[in-house]
């Protein structure tokens, strides 16, 4: 992926979790897990700066969100 487009939401989430554009490119390029969804979105999970992040793109060109995965297991339902 050469030139990604970042939505405003993605930039807010990236700032909150201290991930740079370089970090997003790294996670996408060296993902540990890639999930291609039927709605055109792709989820990339990978490590950068000793932390685990998820990056979600639409059509592999627009980053709609990027955030740190602080939990490896989902929360329990109450």
Secondary structure as the mmCIF struct_conf table of DSSP 4:
data_model
#
loop_
_struct_conf.conf_type_id
_struct_conf.id
_struct_conf.beg_label_comp_id
_struct_conf.beg_label_asym_id
_struct_conf.beg_label_seq_id
_struct_conf.end_label_comp_id
_struct_conf.end_label_asym_id
_struct_conf.end_label_seq_id
STRN STRN1 UNK A 5 UNK A 6
HELX_RH_AL_P HELX_RH_AL_P1 UNK A 8 UNK A 16
TURN_TY1_P TURN_TY1_P1 UNK A 17 UNK A 18
HELX_RH_AL_P HELX_RH_AL_P2 UNK A 21 UNK A 29
TURN_TY1_P TURN_TY1_P2 UNK A 30 UNK A 30
BEND BEND1 UNK A 32 UNK A 32
STRN STRN2 UNK A 33 UNK A 36
TURN_TY1_P TURN_TY1_P3 UNK A 38 UNK A 39
BEND BEND2 UNK A 40 UNK A 40
STRN STRN3 UNK A 41 UNK A 48
TURN_TY1_P TURN_TY1_P4 UNK A 49 UNK A 50
STRN STRN4 UNK A 51 UNK A 58
TURN_TY1_P TURN_TY1_P5 UNK A 59 UNK A 61
STRN STRN5 UNK A 62 UNK A 68
BEND BEND3 UNK A 72 UNK A 73
HELX_LH_PP_P HELX_LH_PP_P1 UNK A 74 UNK A 77
#
